[in-house]
Amino acid sequence: MQSTVLFNESLPGGATWSHVLKRGTALRITDVEGGANVAAYFLNFDITAERFNLPDTLKAQHTARLTKGHVLYSDMGRVLCSITEDTVGWHDPVAGISNATLIEKKFGKLSYQQARNSWYQNARGGLVTELGKYGLNERDLHATVNFFSRVNVDHDGSLHYVSDNSPSGGIVELRAEMNVLVLLNTCPHPMAEGVYEPKRVELSILQVPAPCQDDYCRTFCSENTRGFLLTEFYFL
């Protein structure tokens, strides 16, 4: 697929970022060092009451992981973003995000006054703060995705975090199917152990062609075809 790079930015570990990803563009996220975790949340920027719906995303596509071909559904049954490229193969949609209590329990407490930009941050706090820039608050934050991370689910429902799921240079690319408010946070995965060492990622915004009728994400399953039709009807 032909694309043009419009913008590049480095997002440090432990940081939060947001952007209104316009229809007709895509966001490429690159795990520079390997072992990154990127918590992500999505809303329809034009009508922010329409948000990413994780249960419908998994149920409609019969999956407990996300990878190339999958789409991210809103609670209106429309497609917010499509995963058009993925060199990692498994992204965690089930484990949620870290909060201040969890980070302190796992890694201890290190404030900004003590460590400046190396202070211990958490994904929930960062995302809620970022939502505030758009007139939203914690009530507007629902289930998220952890890109680059993998959590295996046993038959009894127990969860097992897989460390270093993503190699150095791993990428995932999200094509916007509407004007999407994208929020990202690079704090550690909530099930990660060891030391507090969030990894940076590189962000690229690309101009990309509109999906054609035989687009891989559109035809991945019959539910996706219906989701694209609903999205296209929204823009008529």
Secondary structure, 3 states (H helix, E strand, C coil): CCCEEEEEEEECCCCEEEEEECCCEEEEEEECCCCCCEEEEEEECCCCCCEECHHHHHHHCCCCCECCCCEEEECCCCEEEEEEEECCCCEECCCCCCCHHHHHHHHCCCCHHHHHHHCCCCHHHHHHHHHHCCCCCHHHCCCCEEECCEEEECCCCCEEEECCCCCCCEEEEEEECCCEEEEEECCCCCCCCCCCCCCCEEEEEEECCCCCCCCCCCCCCHHHHHHHHHHHHHCC
